[in-house]
Amino acid sequence: MHTHSNYPLVFNGDGLDRLALRRTDESWLTASVSDPATRFVPMAGEDNLLDAGGAPLLLDAQAAQSLQAITQCTVLLGKYRDHVCFALGLNRDASLPAGAVRSNLRPQFPVLEDDALALLGYARAMVYWHAHNRYCGKCGAQTRSRRAGHELYCTRCGHIIYPRVNPAVIMLVTHGERCLLGRQPEWAANRFSTLAGFVEPGENLEGALRREIHEETGIRVGRVRYLRSQPWPYPASLMLGFRAEAESTEIRCTDCELAEARWFSRADIAAGLQAGNLALSLPGSSSHALIREWFEEAPGFMLDAISSTR
């Protein structure tokens, strides 16, 4: 399915025209909302909705009309497969259209096409932002939407709020022929991933990377290399992927962010996946791409050849 990269990432927005120049065109927006060709992407709280066949639930204007009375926000997403699309934010407990199925998008990574995942992830991020900014952070008054849902303004003091994206570094730390993977306390005992953390104010990406690695594992790193980025709508992050070379190897998990961290050789990973006692991050995620890229740099190691890869 994902053929545009050797290490494909979901949610990247391929094939979606955001129609940003139309966000202030009120006459066009009004016409689009009632256009039979327009499609509406409903969200129930933080859940995406699929139809009975497992495809994104896309409603036409007539089908969406019954939801208008309970819609908390309407956001222009752009053009998806020749259809102008709007997100509809509904309460989590709202009555759903017939056949609608609530879904976390993670199980859909290997099922849905890239552009469908990008559309649903975008809808989730924007509806989440609206739901968490109903009141002004300066004076507490109610906010209202404008610019087709891409701007909120305070009805009392005029404070303007823009969609928030939280930058986070995600990195594969290597030392020789081993990589460092960690497990969060709430995960299953066999699930491991790359390290990650949010960038703090006044901090550059490299500084955030070095700080997070040392705080979580006690490891010091030297050379770092940026690789790629990925929007991640859980809830509104931008994952910035790096490779980092360790200058020390003694692990000390002291800040309670990780239950444990371990050094893994490629043979360790292959054996663990084949035995079923190791699970990695989902294909399509930055973590999986970082691990896979390093894993397959050595001759004879291919993740796809290991049948029990999760």
C-alpha positions as a Python dict, from the first residue, in 0.01 Angstrom:
ca = {
    (1, 'M'): (0, 0, 0),
    (2, 'H'): (259, 259, 113),
    (3, 'T'): (493, 288, -183),
    (4, 'H'): (622, 646, -175),
    (5, 'S'): (915, 575, 59),
    (6, 'N'): (1127, 289, 181),
    (7, 'Y'): (1023, 385, 534),
    (8, 'P'): (672, 528, 493),
    (9, 'L'): (501, 733, 760),
    (10, 'V'): (126, 775, 805),
    (11, 'F'): (-56, 1111, 850),
    (12, 'N'): (186, 1298, 623),
    (13, 'G'): (-90, 1458, 416),
    (14, 'D'): (1, 1325, 72),
    (15, 'G'): (-271, 1398, -182),
    (16, 'L'): (-465, 1644, 38),
    (17, 'D'): (-507, 2002, -86),
    (18, 'R'): (-584, 2207, 226),
    (19, 'L'): (-745, 2492, 29),
    (20, 'A'): (-592, 2743, 272),
    (21, 'L'): (-672, 3039, 46),
    (22, 'R'): (-1043, 2957, 68),
    (23, 'R'): (-1063, 2985, 448),
    (24, 'T'): (-1166, 3352, 436),
    (25, 'D'): (-1396, 3322, 131),
    (26, 'E'): (-1732, 3328, 307),
    (27, 'S'): (-1942, 3300, -8),
    (28, 'W'): (-1745, 2998, -125),
    (29, 'L'): (-1765, 2837, 220),
    (30, 'T'): (-2141, 2886, 237),
    (31, 'A'): (-2186, 2734, -107),
    (32, 'S'): (-1954, 2443, -28),
    (33, 'V'): (-2140, 2344, 289),
    (34, 'S'): (-2458, 2284, 87),
    (35, 'D'): (-2289, 2146, -226),
    (36, 'P'): (-2398, 1783, -296),
    (37, 'A'): (-2037, 1699, -383),
    (38, 'T'): (-1903, 1811, -44),
    (39, 'R'): (-1823, 1547, 216),
    (40, 'F'): (-1830, 1576, 595),
    (41, 'V'): (-1596, 1385, 827),
    (42, 'P'): (-1763, 1342, 1168),
    (43, 'M'): (-1566, 1287, 1488),
    (44, 'A'): (-1729, 1154, 1807),
    (45, 'G'): (-1525, 1315, 2082),
    (46, 'E'): (-1169, 1195, 2016),
    (47, 'D'): (-1281, 893, 1811),
    (48, 'N'): (-1268, 876, 1435),
    (49, 'L'): (-1562, 714, 1261),
    (50, 'L'): (-1554, 446, 993),
    (51, 'D'): (-1840, 304, 789),
    (52, 'A'): (-1954, -58, 810),
    (53, 'G'): (-1699, -155, 543),
    (54, 'G'): (-1405, -6, 734),
    (55, 'A'): (-1364, 301, 511),
    (56, 'P'): (-1366, 660, 642),
    (57, 'L'): (-1721, 770, 716),
    (58, 'L'): (-1788, 1050, 467),
    (59, 'L'): (-2133, 1208, 471),
    (60, 'D'): (-2288, 1420, 199),
    (61, 'A'): (-2460, 1748, 283),
    (62, 'Q'): (-2802, 1588, 319),
    (63, 'A'): (-2679, 1314, 553),
    (64, 'A'): (-2480, 1566, 758),
    (65, 'Q'): (-2773, 1803, 797),
    (66, 'S'): (-2922, 1601, 1083),
    (67, 'L'): (-2594, 1643, 1276),
    (68, 'Q'): (-2572, 2021, 1244),
    (69, 'A'): (-2775, 2081, 1562),
    (70, 'I'): (-2529, 1879, 1772),
    (71, 'T'): (-2208, 1981, 1593),
    (72, 'Q'): (-1963, 2168, 1818),
    (73, 'C'): (-1730, 2276, 1541),
    (74, 'T'): (-1702, 2266, 1163),
    (75, 'V'): (-1354, 2283, 1008),
    (76, 'L'): (-1251, 2301, 644),
    (77, 'L'): (-1002, 2021, 583),
    (78, 'G'): (-947, 2063, 208),
    (79, 'K'): (-997, 1860, -106),
    (80, 'Y'): (-982, 1481, -74),
    (81, 'R'): (-1031, 1271, -389),
    (82, 'D'): (-1206, 1559, -569),
    (83, 'H'): (-1440, 1628, -275),
    (84, 'V'): (-1423, 1938, -55),
    (85, 'C'): (-1424, 1802, 303),
    (86, 'F'): (-1521, 1949, 638),
    (87, 'A'): (-1466, 1795, 982),
    (88, 'L'): (-1764, 1786, 1218),
    (89, 'G'): (-1692, 1777, 1591),
    (90, 'L'): (-1959, 1587, 1786),
    (91, 'N'): (-1986, 1501, 2154),
    (92, 'R'): (-1843, 1164, 2247),
    (93, 'D'): (-2191, 1046, 2349),
    (94, 'A'): (-2371, 1184, 2044),
    (95, 'S'): (-2605, 958, 1847),
    (96, 'L'): (-2406, 839, 1547),
    (97, 'P'): (-2519, 783, 1189),
    (98, 'A'): (-2638, 432, 1109),
    (99, 'G'): (-2349, 192, 1051),
    (100, 'A'): (-2087, 425, 1200),
    (101, 'V'): (-1806, 253, 1391),
    (102, 'R'): (-1579, 431, 1641),
    (103, 'S'): (-1209, 372, 1579),
    (104, 'N'): (-864, 456, 1704),
    (105, 'L'): (-658, 499, 1388),
    (106, 'R'): (-363, 285, 1497),
    (107, 'P'): (-525, -48, 1393),
    (108, 'Q'): (-606, 112, 1057),
    (109, 'F'): (-244, 183, 960),
    (110, 'P'): (-206, -132, 746),
    (111, 'V'): (-562, -110, 614),
    (112, 'L'): (-641, 245, 500),
    (113, 'E'): (-470, 432, 219),
    (114, 'D'): (-224, 711, 294),
    (115, 'D'): (-458, 991, 193),
    (116, 'A'): (-745, 848, 401),
    (117, 'L'): (-527, 829, 712),
    (118, 'A'): (-403, 1183, 649),
    (119, 'L'): (-761, 1311, 624),
    (120, 'L'): (-875, 1133, 941),
    (121, 'G'): (-566, 1234, 1138),
    (122, 'Y'): (-609, 1596, 1033),
    (123, 'A'): (-976, 1589, 1135),
    (124, 'R'): (-888, 1443, 1473),
    (125, 'A'): (-620, 1704, 1545),
    (126, 'M'): (-843, 1999, 1452),
    (127, 'V'): (-1152, 1877, 1639),
    (128, 'Y'): (-937, 1806, 1947),
    (129, 'W'): (-799, 2161, 1932),
    (130, 'H'): (-1146, 2310, 1914),
    (131, 'A'): (-1271, 2096, 2205),
    (132, 'H'): (-985, 2212, 2428),
    (133, 'N'): (-1004, 2583, 2348),
    (134, 'R'): (-1369, 2669, 2404),
    (135, 'Y'): (-1271, 2942, 2649),
    (136, 'C'): (-1012, 3216, 2634),
    (137, 'G'): (-693, 3151, 2827),
    (138, 'K'): (-654, 3523, 2905),
    (139, 'C'): (-999, 3625, 3035),
    (140, 'G'): (-1208, 3308, 3045),
    (141, 'A'): (-1478, 3421, 2802),
    (142, 'Q'): (-1616, 3191, 2534),
    (143, 'T'): (-1430, 3165, 2204),
    (144, 'R'): (-1578, 3160, 1855),
    (145, 'S'): (-1454, 3008, 1533),
    (146, 'R'): (-1356, 3186, 1213),
    (147, 'R'): (-1138, 3131, 904),
    (148, 'A'): (-1327, 2807, 836),
    (149, 'G'): (-1239, 2668, 1178),
    (150, 'H'): (-867, 2749, 1165),
    (151, 'E'): (-879, 3037, 1411),
    (152, 'L'): (-1056, 3097, 1742),
    (153, 'Y'): (-1110, 3442, 1889),
    (154, 'C'): (-1228, 3559, 2229),
    (155, 'T'): (-1570, 3721, 2232),
    (156, 'R'): (-1464, 3954, 2517),
    (157, 'C'): (-1100, 4056, 2484),
    (158, 'G'): (-1038, 3963, 2120),
    (159, 'H'): (-748, 3727, 2196),
    (160, 'I'): (-675, 3507, 1894),
    (161, 'I'): (-588, 3137, 1929),
    (162, 'Y'): (-430, 2938, 1647),
    (163, 'P'): (-410, 2558, 1612),
    (164, 'R'): (-134, 2428, 1833),
    (165, 'V'): (132, 2180, 1728),
    (166, 'N'): (367, 2038, 1993),
    (167, 'P'): (718, 1959, 1862),
    (168, 'A'): (860, 1632, 1992),
    (169, 'V'): (1193, 1465, 1920),
    (170, 'I'): (1196, 1090, 1859),
    (171, 'M'): (1531, 920, 1822),
    (172, 'L'): (1706, 591, 1776),
    (173, 'V'): (2018, 583, 1990),
    (174, 'T'): (2293, 352, 1862),
    (175, 'H'): (2626, 232, 1993),
    (176, 'G'): (2828, 15, 1760),
    (177, 'E'): (2598, -265, 1642),
    (178, 'R'): (2332, -213, 1909),
    (179, 'C'): (2038, 22, 1949),
    (180, 'L'): (1870, 150, 2264),
    (181, 'L'): (1497, 83, 2310),
    (182, 'G'): (1272, 160, 2605),
    (183, 'R'): (942, 44, 2752),
    (184, 'Q'): (689, 269, 2921),
    (185, 'P'): (536, 147, 3248),
    (186, 'E'): (185, 106, 3103),
    (187, 'W'): (299, -104, 2806),
    (188, 'A'): (307, -481, 2782),
    (189, 'A'): (625, -637, 2918),
    (190, 'N'): (750, -727, 2568),
    (191, 'R'): (682, -397, 2390),
    (192, 'F'): (977, -168, 2319),
    (193, 'S'): (1015, 152, 2122),
    (194, 'T'): (1255, 435, 2048),
    (195, 'L'): (1294, 717, 2298),
    (196, 'A'): (1097, 1039, 2255),
    (197, 'G'): (1010, 1359, 2437),
    (198, 'F'): (867, 1707, 2395),
    (199, 'V'): (1078, 2011, 2316),
    (200, 'E'): (1072, 2268, 2596),
    (201, 'P'): (1059, 2649, 2556),
    (202, 'G'): (1400, 2800, 2488),
    (203, 'E'): (1541, 2467, 2370),
    (204, 'N'): (1659, 2362, 2025),
    (205, 'L'): (1592, 2015, 1886),
    (206, 'E'): (1940, 1881, 1952),
    (207, 'G'): (1930, 2004, 2310),
    (208, 'A'): (1590, 1846, 2367),
    (209, 'L'): (1716, 1517, 2225),
    (210, 'R'): (2024, 1505, 2446),
    (211, 'R'): (1827, 1608, 2755),
    (212, 'E'): (1552, 1350, 2705),
    (213, 'I'): (1795, 1065, 2644),
    (214, 'H'): (1998, 1148, 2952),
    (215, 'E'): (1694, 1207, 3175),
    (216, 'E'): (1529, 879, 3074),
    (217, 'T'): (1829, 647, 3053),
    (218, 'G'): (2142, 823, 3183),
    (219, 'I'): (2303, 782, 2839),
    (220, 'R'): (2512, 1064, 2694),
    (221, 'V'): (2507, 1106, 2315),
    (222, 'G'): (2741, 1281, 2073),
    (223, 'R'): (2668, 1306, 1702),
    (224, 'V'): (2302, 1344, 1603),
    (225, 'R'): (2146, 1338, 1257),
    (226, 'Y'): (1801, 1459, 1157),
    (227, 'L'): (1610, 1220, 932),
    (228, 'R'): (1241, 1306, 886),
    (229, 'S'): (924, 1443, 1046),
    (230, 'Q'): (571, 1315, 1096),
    (231, 'P'): (249, 1480, 1215),
    (232, 'W'): (101, 1273, 1498),
    (233, 'P'): (-259, 1355, 1603),
    (234, 'Y'): (-236, 1205, 1953),
    (235, 'P'): (-324, 1467, 2030),
    (236, 'A'): (-135, 1729, 1826),
    (237, 'S'): (235, 1659, 1790),
    (238, 'L'): (498, 1695, 1521),
    (239, 'M'): (747, 1411, 1557),
    (240, 'L'): (1101, 1505, 1451),
    (241, 'G'): (1305, 1191, 1389),
    (242, 'F'): (1677, 1163, 1463),
    (243, 'R'): (1959, 911, 1482),
    (244, 'A'): (2193, 966, 1779),
    (245, 'E'): (2528, 805, 1861),
    (246, 'A'): (2582, 712, 2225),
    (247, 'E'): (2905, 805, 2405),
    (248, 'S'): (2821, 594, 2711),
    (249, 'T'): (2638, 263, 2759),
    (250, 'E'): (2541, 230, 3127),
    (251, 'I'): (2162, 256, 3156),
    (252, 'R'): (2000, 426, 3457),
    (253, 'C'): (1623, 477, 3436),
    (254, 'T'): (1576, 723, 3719),
    (255, 'D'): (1301, 966, 3614),
    (256, 'C'): (1014, 708, 3607),
    (257, 'E'): (936, 784, 3240),
    (258, 'L'): (1050, 435, 3141),
    (259, 'A'): (994, 105, 3317),
    (260, 'E'): (1316, -21, 3157),
    (261, 'A'): (1555, 34, 2869),
    (262, 'R'): (1782, -216, 2696),
    (263, 'W'): (2050, -239, 2432),
    (264, 'F'): (1943, -464, 2143),
    (265, 'S'): (2156, -609, 1867),
    (266, 'R'): (1995, -692, 1534),
    (267, 'A'): (2013, -1059, 1625),
    (268, 'D'): (1833, -982, 1955),
    (269, 'I'): (1553, -809, 1768),
    (270, 'A'): (1521, -1082, 1506),
    (271, 'A'): (1514, -1357, 1769),
    (272, 'G'): (1264, -1171, 1986),
    (273, 'L'): (1026, -1106, 1699),
    (274, 'Q'): (1047, -1463, 1575),
    (275, 'A'): (983, -1601, 1924),
    (276, 'G'): (696, -1359, 1985),
    (277, 'N'): (851, -1215, 2302),
    (278, 'L'): (932, -877, 2148),
    (279, 'A'): (688, -627, 1995),
    (280, 'L'): (797, -310, 1817),
    (281, 'S'): (608, 6, 1724),
    (282, 'L'): (348, -14, 1448),
    (283, 'P'): (461, 16, 1086),
    (284, 'G'): (379, 367, 968),
    (285, 'S'): (506, 529, 1288),
    (286, 'S'): (830, 725, 1318),
    (287, 'S'): (956, 480, 1579),
    (288, 'H'): (910, 182, 1349),
    (289, 'A'): (1077, 362, 1058),
    (290, 'L'): (1380, 457, 1270),
    (291, 'I'): (1425, 101, 1396),
    (292, 'R'): (1369, -54, 1056),
    (293, 'E'): (1611, 178, 879),
    (294, 'W'): (1890, 89, 1124),
    (295, 'F'): (1797, -283, 1131),
    (296, 'E'): (1811, -319, 752),
    (297, 'E'): (2143, -138, 710),
    (298, 'A'): (2320, -468, 784),
    (299, 'P'): (2317, -734, 510),
    (300, 'G'): (2072, -1017, 568),
    (301, 'F'): (1840, -834, 806),
    (302, 'M'): (1490, -754, 676),
    (303, 'L'): (1195, -690, 908),
    (304, 'D'): (940, -799, 648),
    (305, 'A'): (1103, -1142, 639),
    (306, 'I'): (1023, -1195, 1007),
    (307, 'S'): (666, -1322, 1006),
    (308, 'S'): (587, -1238, 1369),
    (309, 'T'): (682, -868, 1343),
    (310, 'R'): (413, -663, 1515),
}
